[in-house]
Amino acid sequence: MNVGSVTLQELEWHFHGALFLLCLGFTYMEDAHVRVDLLRENFSERTNRIIEIIGCLFFLLPYCVVVIYFGIDFTMKSYSAGEMSANTNGLPYRFIIKSLLPIGFLLLGLSAVSVLLKRKETDE
């Protein structure tokens, strides 16, 4: 079974990238993302909510906006250039996988807004 396929290998990393990018928002909404709990466990629930709100407003949402802004340009350049794999047997239409970058961060930004609204709701 010593058979290799460039197409299958590239398809594997396309699927891996799609899975990662499209699950960012869901993971954040479910609070299943990686965090440093060393300090968090010593704070009160109210302090943790405030840190979450500040983190969303000043770090996560601006980062999502920047990645979406540059990701759209990144995708459009790939589309207009007709970018393909560098390998002769590789996958065509590289813009499809590149388009998942702004889409994934759009989903992450929308989930951050959802988390912010949920945190605001629990504060009232």
N, CA, C and O atoms as a GROMACS GRO file, in nm:
protein
  496
    1MET      N    1   0.083  -0.120   0.000
    1MET     CA    2   0.000   0.000   0.000
    1MET      C    3   0.087   0.126   0.000
    1MET      O    4   0.047   0.228   0.056
    2ASN      N    5   0.201   0.121  -0.059
    2ASN     CA    6   0.292   0.233  -0.061
    2ASN      C    7   0.257   0.328  -0.176
    2ASN      O    8   0.340   0.358  -0.262
    3VAL      N    9   0.130   0.374  -0.176
    3VAL     CA   10   0.081   0.459  -0.283
    3VAL      C   11   0.049   0.597  -0.224
    3VAL      O   12  -0.018   0.606  -0.122
    4GLY      N   13   0.097   0.702  -0.288
    4GLY     CA   14   0.071   0.837  -0.241
    4GLY      C   15  -0.011   0.914  -0.344
    4GLY      O   16  -0.003   0.886  -0.464
    5SER      N   17  -0.087   1.008  -0.296
    5SER     CA   18  -0.167   1.089  -0.386
    5SER      C   19  -0.159   1.234  -0.341
    5SER      O   20  -0.198   1.268  -0.229
    6VAL      N   21  -0.108   1.319  -0.428
    6VAL     CA   22  -0.098   1.461  -0.396
    6VAL      C   23  -0.236   1.521  -0.376
    6VAL      O   24  -0.257   1.601  -0.285
    7THR      N   25  -0.331   1.481  -0.459
    7THR     CA   26  -0.468   1.533  -0.449
    7THR      C   27  -0.529   1.499  -0.314
    7THR      O   28  -0.588   1.585  -0.248
    8LEU      N   29  -0.515   1.373  -0.272
    8LEU     CA   30  -0.571   1.334  -0.142
    8LEU      C   31  -0.500   1.403  -0.026
    8LEU      O   32  -0.563   1.439   0.073
    9GLN      N   33  -0.371   1.421  -0.038
    9GLN     CA   34  -0.296   1.488   0.068
    9GLN      C   35  -0.341   1.634   0.080
    9GLN      O   36  -0.359   1.684   0.191
   10GLU      N   37  -0.358   1.702  -0.033
   10GLU     CA   38  -0.405   1.840  -0.029
   10GLU      C   39  -0.549   1.847   0.019
   10GLU      O   40  -0.586   1.939   0.092
   11LEU      N   41  -0.631   1.752  -0.022
   11LEU     CA   42  -0.769   1.749   0.024
   11LEU      C   43  -0.775   1.732   0.176
   11LEU      O   44  -0.863   1.788   0.242
   12GLU      N   45  -0.682   1.655   0.230
   12GLU     CA   46  -0.676   1.635   0.375
   12GLU      C   47  -0.653   1.768   0.446
   12GLU      O   48  -0.723   1.799   0.543
   13TRP      N   49  -0.556   1.848   0.400
   13TRP     CA   50  -0.531   1.973   0.472
   13TRP      C   51  -0.639   2.076   0.441
   13TRP      O   52  -0.661   2.167   0.522
   14HIS      N   53  -0.707   2.065   0.327
   14HIS     CA   54  -0.822   2.152   0.302
   14HIS      C   55  -0.935   2.121   0.401
   14HIS      O   56  -0.994   2.212   0.460
   15PHE      N   57  -0.962   1.993   0.420
   15PHE     CA   58  -1.066   1.954   0.517
   15PHE      C   59  -1.028   1.993   0.659
   15PHE      O   60  -1.112   2.037   0.736
   16HIS      N   61  -0.901   1.976   0.692
   16HIS     CA   62  -0.855   2.013   0.825
   16HIS      C   63  -0.871   2.164   0.848
   16HIS      O   64  -0.918   2.207   0.953
   17GLY      N   65  -0.832   2.243   0.749
   17GLY     CA   66  -0.849   2.389   0.760
   17GLY      C   67  -0.994   2.430   0.768
   17GLY      O   68  -1.029   2.518   0.847
   18ALA      N   69  -1.079   2.367   0.687
   18ALA     CA   70  -1.222   2.398   0.689
   18ALA      C   71  -1.282   2.363   0.825
   18ALA      O   72  -1.359   2.441   0.881
   19LEU      N   73  -1.247   2.248   0.877
   19LEU     CA   74  -1.298   2.206   1.007
   19LEU      C   75  -1.258   2.305   1.116
   19LEU      O   76  -1.341   2.346   1.196
   20PHE      N   77  -1.132   2.343   1.118
   20PHE     CA   78  -1.084   2.437   1.218
   20PHE      C   79  -1.153   2.573   1.205
   20PHE      O   80  -1.204   2.626   1.304
   21LEU      N   81  -1.155   2.629   1.084
   21LEU     CA   82  -1.209   2.764   1.066
   21LEU      C   83  -1.358   2.771   1.088
   21LEU      O   84  -1.407   2.869   1.144
   22LEU      N   85  -1.432   2.670   1.046
   22LEU     CA   86  -1.577   2.674   1.060
   22LEU      C   87  -1.624   2.639   1.201
   22LEU      O   88  -1.741   2.662   1.235
   23CYS      N   89  -1.537   2.583   1.282
   23CYS     CA   90  -1.575   2.548   1.420
   23CYS      C   91  -1.527   2.650   1.524
   23CYS      O   92  -1.557   2.634   1.642
   24LEU      N   93  -1.454   2.752   1.482
   24LEU     CA   94  -1.406   2.853   1.577
   24LEU      C   95  -1.521   2.917   1.655
   24LEU      O   96  -1.518   2.924   1.778
   25GLY      N   97  -1.622   2.963   1.584
   25GLY     CA   98  -1.734   3.032   1.647
   25GLY      C   99  -1.811   2.941   1.741
   25GLY      O  100  -1.845   2.982   1.852
   26PHE      N  101  -1.839   2.819   1.698
   26PHE     CA  102  -1.912   2.724   1.781
   26PHE      C  103  -1.836   2.694   1.910
   26PHE      O  104  -1.893   2.690   2.018
   27THR      N  105  -1.706   2.673   1.895
   27THR     CA  106  -1.623   2.643   2.012
   27THR      C  107  -1.624   2.758   2.111
   27THR      O  108  -1.629   2.737   2.232
   28TYR      N  109  -1.619   2.881   2.059
   28TYR     CA  110  -1.620   2.996   2.149
   28TYR      C  111  -1.756   3.010   2.220
   28TYR      O  112  -1.761   3.040   2.339
   29MET      N  113  -1.863   2.988   2.146
   29MET     CA  114  -1.996   2.998   2.208
   29MET      C  115  -2.019   2.892   2.315
   29MET      O  116  -2.086   2.918   2.415
   30GLU      N  117  -1.962   2.775   2.293
   30GLU     CA  118  -1.979   2.666   2.390
   30GLU      C  119  -1.878   2.674   2.505
   30GLU      O  120  -1.877   2.588   2.593
   31ASP      N  121  -1.793   2.776   2.503
   31ASP     CA  122  -1.690   2.796   2.605
   31ASP      C  123  -1.597   2.675   2.613
   31ASP      O  124  -1.553   2.635   2.722
   32ALA      N  125  -1.568   2.617   2.497
   32ALA     CA  126  -1.485   2.497   2.491
   32ALA      C  127  -1.344   2.529   2.440
   32ALA      O  128  -1.266   2.437   2.413
   33HIS      N  129  -1.312   2.656   2.426
   33HIS     CA  130  -1.181   2.695   2.376
   33HIS      C  131  -1.076   2.689   2.487
   33HIS      O  132  -1.110   2.680   2.606
   34VAL      N  133  -0.953   2.695   2.449
   34VAL     CA  134  -0.843   2.687   2.545
   34VAL      C  135  -0.830   2.820   2.617
   34VAL      O  136  -0.830   2.926   2.554
   35ARG      N  137  -0.819   2.815   2.746
   35ARG     CA  138  -0.795   2.936   2.825
   35ARG      C  139  -0.699   2.905   2.939
   35ARG      O  140  -0.673   2.790   2.972
   36VAL      N  141  -0.648   3.010   2.996
   36VAL     CA  142  -0.557   2.995   3.109
   36VAL      C  143  -0.640   3.008   3.236
   36VAL      O  144  -0.677   3.118   3.278
   37ASP      N  145  -0.670   2.894   3.297
   37ASP     CA  146  -0.757   2.891   3.414
   37ASP      C  147  -0.682   2.914   3.545
   37ASP      O  148  -0.744   2.916   3.652
   38LEU      N  149  -0.552   2.931   3.538
   38LEU     CA  150  -0.473   2.950   3.658
   38LEU      C  151  -0.520   3.074   3.735
   38LEU      O  152  -0.536   3.068   3.857
   39LEU      N  153  -0.543   3.184   3.665
   39LEU     CA  154  -0.590   3.306   3.730
   39LEU      C  155  -0.742   3.309   3.739
   39LEU      O  156  -0.798   3.358   3.837
   40ARG      N  157  -0.807   3.257   3.638
   40ARG     CA  158  -0.953   3.267   3.626
   40ARG      C  159  -1.026   3.201   3.744
   40ARG      O  160  -1.129   3.250   3.789
   41GLU      N  161  -0.974   3.090   3.792
   41GLU     CA  162  -1.042   3.018   3.899
   41GLU      C  163  -1.039   3.094   4.032
   41GLU      O  164  -1.119   3.067   4.121
   42ASN      N  165  -0.947   3.190   4.044
   42ASN     CA  166  -0.939   3.268   4.169
   42ASN      C  167  -1.027   3.392   4.167
   42ASN      O  168  -1.046   3.456   4.271
   43PHE      N  169  -1.083   3.426   4.050
   43PHE     CA  170  -1.168   3.545   4.040
   43PHE      C  171  -1.314   3.509   4.062
   43PHE      O  172  -1.355   3.394   4.045
   44SER      N  173  -1.390   3.610   4.099
   44SER     CA  174  -1.534   3.590   4.113
   44SER      C  175  -1.599   3.578   3.975
   44SER      O  176  -1.537   3.612   3.874
   45GLU      N  177  -1.720   3.530   3.972
   45GLU     CA  178  -1.793   3.516   3.845
   45GLU      C  179  -1.812   3.652   3.778
   45GLU      O  180  -1.803   3.664   3.656
   46ARG      N  181  -1.837   3.753   3.856
   46ARG     CA  182  -1.855   3.889   3.801
   46ARG      C  183  -1.725   3.939   3.737
   46ARG      O  184  -1.729   3.996   3.628
   47THR      N  185  -1.613   3.918   3.803
   47THR     CA  186  -1.483   3.959   3.748
   47THR      C  187  -1.453   3.883   3.619
   47THR      O  188  -1.402   3.942   3.523
   48ASN      N  189  -1.484   3.755   3.616
   48ASN     CA  190  -1.464   3.676   3.495
   48ASN      C  191  -1.549   3.727   3.380
   48ASN      O  192  -1.504   3.731   3.266
   49ARG      N  193  -1.674   3.768   3.409
   49ARG     CA  194  -1.761   3.825   3.305
   49ARG      C  195  -1.704   3.955   3.252
   49ARG      O  196  -1.706   3.980   3.132
   50ILE      N  197  -1.654   4.039   3.342
   50ILE     CA  198  -1.595   4.167   3.300
   50ILE      C  199  -1.472   4.144   3.212
   50ILE      O  200  -1.455   4.212   3.110
   51ILE      N  201  -1.387   4.050   3.251
   51ILE     CA  202  -1.269   4.017   3.170
   51ILE      C  203  -1.312   3.966   3.033
   51ILE      O  204  -1.251   4.001   2.932
   52GLU      N  205  -1.415   3.883   3.029
   52GLU     CA  206  -1.466   3.829   2.902
   52GLU      C  207  -1.517   3.942   2.812
   52GLU      O  208  -1.490   3.942   2.692
   53ILE      N  209  -1.590   4.035   2.869
   53ILE     CA  210  -1.644   4.147   2.791
   53ILE      C  211  -1.531   4.235   2.738
   53ILE      O  212  -1.532   4.273   2.620
   54ILE      N  213  -1.434   4.267   2.822
   54ILE     CA  214  -1.321   4.350   2.778
   54ILE      C  215  -1.241   4.277   2.670
   54ILE      O  216  -1.201   4.337   2.571
   55GLY      N  217  -1.218   4.148   2.689
   55GLY     CA  218  -1.145   4.069   2.590
   55GLY      C  219  -1.216   4.066   2.455
   55GLY      O  220  -1.152   4.078   2.351
   56CYS      N  221  -1.348   4.051   2.459
   56CYS     CA  222  -1.426   4.051   2.333
   56CYS      C  223  -1.420   4.187   2.265
   56CYS      O  224  -1.393   4.195   2.145
   57LEU      N  225  -1.444   4.292   2.340
   57LEU     CA  226  -1.454   4.425   2.280
   57LEU      C  227  -1.320   4.479   2.229
   57LEU      O  228  -1.315   4.542   2.124
   58PHE      N  229  -1.214   4.454   2.303
   58PHE     CA  230  -1.087   4.517   2.269
   58PHE      C  231  -0.987   4.426   2.199
   58PHE      O  232  -0.888   4.474   2.143
   59PHE      N  233  -1.010   4.296   2.202
   59PHE     CA  234  -0.915   4.205   2.138
   59PHE      C  235  -0.981   4.118   2.031
   59PHE      O  236  -0.938   4.120   1.915
   60LEU      N  237  -1.082   4.042   2.068
   60LEU     CA  238  -1.140   3.944   1.974
   60LEU      C  239  -1.211   4.010   1.856
   60LEU      O  240  -1.181   3.977   1.741
   61LEU      N  241  -1.303   4.101   1.882
   61LEU     CA  242  -1.377   4.164   1.772
   61LEU      C  243  -1.288   4.246   1.679
   61LEU      O  244  -1.302   4.234   1.557
   62PRO      N  245  -1.196   4.329   1.730
   62PRO     CA  246  -1.107   4.399   1.637
   62PRO      C  247  -1.020   4.303   1.555
   62PRO      O  248  -0.995   4.328   1.437
   63TYR      N  249  -0.973   4.195   1.617
   63TYR     CA  250  -0.893   4.097   1.545
   63TYR      C  251  -0.976   4.031   1.434
   63TYR      O  252  -0.926   4.011   1.323
   64CYS      N  253  -1.100   3.998   1.463
   64CYS     CA  254  -1.188   3.939   1.361
   64CYS      C  255  -1.209   4.035   1.245
   64CYS      O  256  -1.207   3.994   1.129
   65VAL      N  257  -1.228   4.163   1.274
   65VAL     CA  258  -1.247   4.263   1.168
   65VAL      C  259  -1.124   4.270   1.079
   65VAL      O  260  -1.136   4.275   0.956
   66VAL      N  261  -1.006   4.271   1.138
   66VAL     CA  262  -0.882   4.278   1.060
   66VAL      C  263  -0.865   4.155   0.973
   66VAL      O  264  -0.830   4.166   0.855
   67VAL      N  265  -0.889   4.036   1.029
   67VAL     CA  266  -0.872   3.912   0.952
   67VAL      C  267  -0.976   3.906   0.840
   67VAL      O  268  -0.943   3.862   0.729
   68ILE      N  269  -1.098   3.948   0.865
   68ILE     CA  270  -1.201   3.948   0.760
   68ILE      C  271  -1.163   4.046   0.650
   68ILE      O  272  -1.173   4.014   0.532
   69TYR      N  273  -1.120   4.165   0.688
   69TYR     CA  274  -1.084   4.267   0.590
   69TYR      C  275  -0.972   4.219   0.497
   69TYR      O  276  -0.984   4.225   0.375
   70PHE      N  277  -0.864   4.170   0.556
   70PHE     CA  278  -0.752   4.123   0.475
   70PHE      C  279  -0.780   3.987   0.411
   70PHE      O  280  -0.726   3.956   0.305
   71GLY      N  281  -0.864   3.906   0.474
   71GLY     CA  282  -0.898   3.775   0.420
   71GLY      C  283  -0.980   3.784   0.292
   71GLY      O  284  -0.964   3.702   0.201
   72ILE      N  285  -1.066   3.883   0.284
   72ILE     CA  286  -1.145   3.903   0.162
   72ILE      C  287  -1.051   3.941   0.047
   72ILE      O  288  -1.064   3.888  -0.064
   73ASP      N  289  -0.959   4.030   0.072
   73ASP     CA  290  -0.862   4.069  -0.030
   73ASP      C  291  -0.774   3.950  -0.071
   73ASP      O  292  -0.746   3.930  -0.190
   74PHE      N  293  -0.732   3.874   0.026
   74PHE     CA  294  -0.652   3.754   0.005
   74PHE      C  295  -0.726   3.656  -0.087
   74PHE      O  296  -0.667   3.600  -0.180
   75THR      N  297  -0.854   3.636  -0.061
   75THR     CA  298  -0.936   3.546  -0.140
   75THR      C  299  -0.959   3.599  -0.281
   75THR      O  300  -0.950   3.525  -0.379
   76MET      N  301  -0.988   3.728  -0.291
   76MET     CA  302  -1.015   3.787  -0.422
   76MET      C  303  -0.891   3.783  -0.512
   76MET      O  304  -0.902   3.759  -0.632
   77LYS      N  305  -0.774   3.807  -0.455
   77LYS     CA  306  -0.651   3.798  -0.534
   77LYS      C  307  -0.629   3.655  -0.584
   77LYS      O  308  -0.586   3.634  -0.697
   78SER      N  309  -0.658   3.558  -0.500
   78SER     CA  310  -0.642   3.419  -0.539
   78SER      C  311  -0.740   3.383  -0.650
   78SER      O  312  -0.705   3.313  -0.745
   79TYR      N  313  -0.863   3.432  -0.640
   79TYR     CA  314  -0.965   3.404  -0.740
   79TYR      C  315  -0.930   3.468  -0.874
   79TYR      O  316  -0.937   3.403  -0.978
   80SER      N  317  -0.893   3.596  -0.870
   80SER     CA  318  -0.864   3.666  -0.996
   80SER      C  319  -0.736   3.614  -1.063
   80SER      O  320  -0.723   3.624  -1.185
   81ALA      N  321  -0.644   3.559  -0.986
   81ALA     CA  322  -0.523   3.502  -1.044
   81ALA      C  323  -0.543   3.358  -1.090
   81ALA      O  324  -0.456   3.300  -1.155
   82GLY      N  325  -0.659   3.301  -1.056
   82GLY     CA  326  -0.683   3.161  -1.090
   82GLY      C  327  -0.586   3.068  -1.021
   82GLY      O  328  -0.540   2.969  -1.079
   83GLU      N  329  -0.555   3.100  -0.897
   83GLU     CA  330  -0.452   3.027  -0.823
   83GLU      C  331  -0.487   2.878  -0.809
   83GLU      O  332  -0.600   2.841  -0.777
   84MET      N  333  -0.387   2.797  -0.834
   84MET     CA  334  -0.400   2.652  -0.822
   84MET      C  335  -0.286   2.600  -0.736
   84MET      O  336  -0.198   2.675  -0.694
   85SER      N  337  -0.289   2.471  -0.713
   85SER     CA  338  -0.181   2.407  -0.639
   85SER      C  339  -0.051   2.418  -0.717
   85SER      O  340  -0.053   2.422  -0.840
   86ALA      N  341   0.060   2.421  -0.649
   86ALA     CA  342   0.190   2.424  -0.713
   86ALA      C  343   0.225   2.287  -0.773
   86ALA      O  344   0.308   2.277  -0.863
   87ASN      N  345   0.161   2.184  -0.722
   87ASN     CA  346   0.183   2.049  -0.774
   87ASN      C  347   0.096   2.025  -0.897
   87ASN      O  348  -0.017   2.073  -0.905
   88THR      N  349   0.148   1.951  -0.991
   88THR     CA  350   0.072   1.925  -1.114
   88THR      C  351  -0.053   1.842  -1.089
   88THR      O  352  -0.152   1.857  -1.159
   89ASN      N  353  -0.049   1.754  -0.990
   89ASN     CA  354  -0.166   1.671  -0.957
   89ASN      C  355  -0.248   1.729  -0.843
   89ASN      O  356  -0.338   1.663  -0.792
   90GLY      N  357  -0.217   1.852  -0.804
   90GLY     CA  358  -0.285   1.912  -0.689
   90GLY      C  359  -0.423   1.963  -0.724
   90GLY      O  360  -0.470   1.952  -0.837
   91LEU      N  361  -0.487   2.019  -0.624
   91LEU     CA  362  -0.624   2.068  -0.639
   91LEU      C  363  -0.627   2.206  -0.707
   91LEU      O  364  -0.542   2.290  -0.679
   92PRO      N  365  -0.723   2.227  -0.794
   92PRO     CA  366  -0.742   2.360  -0.852
   92PRO      C  367  -0.827   2.446  -0.757
   92PRO      O  368  -0.867   2.400  -0.650
   93TYR      N  369  -0.853   2.567  -0.795
   93TYR     CA  370  -0.944   2.657  -0.722
   93TYR      C  371  -0.904   2.677  -0.576
   93TYR      O  372  -0.982   2.650  -0.484
   94ARG      N  373  -0.783   2.723  -0.555
   94ARG     CA  374  -0.733   2.746  -0.420
   94ARG      C  375  -0.814   2.854  -0.347
   94ARG      O  376  -0.813   2.858  -0.224
   95PHE      N  377  -0.884   2.940  -0.421
   95PHE     CA  378  -0.962   3.046  -0.358
   95PHE      C  379  -1.073   2.990  -0.269
   95PHE      O  380  -1.118   3.059  -0.177
   96ILE      N  381  -1.117   2.868  -0.295
   96ILE     CA  382  -1.225   2.810  -0.213
   96ILE      C  383  -1.178   2.792  -0.069
   96ILE      O  384  -1.248   2.832   0.025
   97ILE      N  385  -1.062   2.734  -0.050
   97ILE     CA  386  -1.012   2.716   0.087
   97ILE      C  387  -0.975   2.850   0.149
   97ILE      O  388  -0.992   2.870   0.269
   98LYS      N  389  -0.924   2.942   0.067
   98LYS     CA  390  -0.888   3.073   0.121
   98LYS      C  391  -1.012   3.153   0.161
   98LYS      O  392  -1.004   3.238   0.250
   99SER      N  393  -1.125   3.128   0.097
   99SER     CA  394  -1.248   3.199   0.132
   99SER      C  395  -1.300   3.158   0.269
   99SER      O  396  -1.378   3.231   0.330
  100LEU      N  397  -1.256   3.042   0.317
  100LEU     CA  398  -1.300   2.999   0.449
  100LEU      C  399  -1.237   3.081   0.561
  100LEU      O  400  -1.288   3.083   0.673
  101LEU      N  401  -1.128   3.149   0.533
  101LEU     CA  402  -1.064   3.234   0.634
  101LEU      C  403  -1.157   3.348   0.678
  101LEU      O  404  -1.186   3.359   0.797
  102PRO      N  405  -1.204   3.434   0.586
  102PRO     CA  406  -1.296   3.538   0.632
  102PRO      C  407  -1.430   3.484   0.680
  102PRO      O  408  -1.490   3.540   0.771
  103ILE      N  409  -1.477   3.374   0.621
  103ILE     CA  410  -1.604   3.316   0.665
  103ILE      C  411  -1.591   3.264   0.808
  103ILE      O  412  -1.679   3.288   0.891
  104GLY      N  413  -1.483   3.194   0.838
  104GLY     CA  414  -1.463   3.141   0.972
  104GLY      C  415  -1.452   3.251   1.077
  104GLY      O  416  -1.506   3.238   1.186
  105PHE      N  417  -1.382   3.359   1.043
  105PHE     CA  418  -1.369   3.468   1.139
  105PHE      C  419  -1.495   3.552   1.149
  105PHE      O  420  -1.519   3.616   1.251
  106LEU      N  421  -1.577   3.553   1.043
  106LEU     CA  422  -1.709   3.616   1.052
  106LEU      C  423  -1.795   3.538   1.152
  106LEU      O  424  -1.863   3.598   1.235
  107LEU      N  425  -1.792   3.407   1.143
  107LEU     CA  426  -1.867   3.325   1.239
  107LEU      C  427  -1.816   3.344   1.380
  107LEU      O  428  -1.894   3.348   1.475
  108LEU      N  429  -1.684   3.355   1.396
  108LEU     CA  430  -1.627   3.379   1.528
  108LEU      C  431  -1.670   3.515   1.581
  108LEU      O  432  -1.704   3.528   1.699
  109GLY      N  433  -1.670   3.618   1.496
  109GLY     CA  434  -1.714   3.751   1.538
  109GLY      C  435  -1.860   3.752   1.578
  109GLY      O  436  -1.897   3.815   1.676
  110LEU      N  437  -1.945   3.682   1.501
  110LEU     CA  438  -2.087   3.674   1.536
  110LEU      C  439  -2.107   3.601   1.667
  110LEU      O  440  -2.194   3.638   1.746
  111SER      N  441  -2.029   3.498   1.691
  111SER     CA  442  -2.042   3.427   1.819
  111SER      C  443  -1.991   3.513   1.934
  111SER      O  444  -2.043   3.504   2.045
  112ALA      N  445  -1.891   3.597   1.909
  112ALA     CA  446  -1.844   3.690   2.014
  112ALA      C  447  -1.953   3.790   2.049
  112ALA      O  448  -1.972   3.822   2.167
  113VAL      N  449  -2.025   3.839   1.949
  113VAL     CA  450  -2.137   3.930   1.976
  113VAL      C  451  -2.244   3.857   2.057
  113VAL      O  452  -2.302   3.915   2.149
  114SER      N  453  -2.270   3.732   2.022
  114SER     CA  454  -2.368   3.652   2.097
  114SER      C  455  -2.326   3.634   2.242
  114SER      O  456  -2.407   3.647   2.333
  115VAL      N  457  -2.198   3.605   2.264
  115VAL     CA  458  -2.147   3.588   2.400
  115VAL      C  459  -2.156   3.720   2.476
  115VAL      O  460  -2.192   3.722   2.594
  116LEU      N  461  -2.123   3.830   2.408
  116LEU     CA  462  -2.134   3.961   2.473
  116LEU      C  463  -2.277   3.991   2.516
  116LEU      O  464  -2.301   4.038   2.628
  117LEU      N  465  -2.371   3.963   2.429
  117LEU     CA  466  -2.512   3.987   2.462
  117LEU      C  467  -2.557   3.897   2.577
  117LEU      O  468  -2.635   3.939   2.662
  118LYS      N  469  -2.509   3.774   2.580
  118LYS     CA  470  -2.543   3.681   2.687
  118LYS      C  471  -2.482   3.729   2.818
  118LYS      O  472  -2.547   3.722   2.923
  119ARG      N  473  -2.358   3.778   2.815
  119ARG     CA  474  -2.292   3.828   2.937
  119ARG      C  475  -2.363   3.954   2.988
  119ARG      O  476  -2.379   3.972   3.109
  120LYS      N  477  -2.404   4.039   2.896
  120LYS     CA  478  -2.475   4.162   2.934
  120LYS      C  479  -2.608   4.127   2.999
  120LYS      O  480  -2.650   4.190   3.096
  121GLU      N  481  -2.674   4.025   2.945
  121GLU     CA  482  -2.802   3.981   2.996
  121GLU      C  483  -2.791   3.930   3.139
  121GLU      O  484  -2.879   3.956   3.221
  122THR      N  485  -2.683   3.856   3.170
  122THR     CA  486  -2.665   3.802   3.303
  122THR      C  487  -2.622   3.909   3.402
  122THR      O  488  -2.640   3.891   3.523
  123ASP      N  489  -2.566   4.020   3.354
  123ASP     CA  490  -2.527   4.130   3.445
  123ASP      C  491  -2.648   4.209   3.493
  123ASP      O  492  -2.645   4.270   3.600
  124GLU      N  493  -2.754   4.209   3.414
  124GLU     CA  494  -2.870   4.293   3.449
  124GLU      C  495  -2.960   4.227   3.547
  124GLU      O  496  -3.062   4.284   3.586
   0.00000   0.00000   0.00000
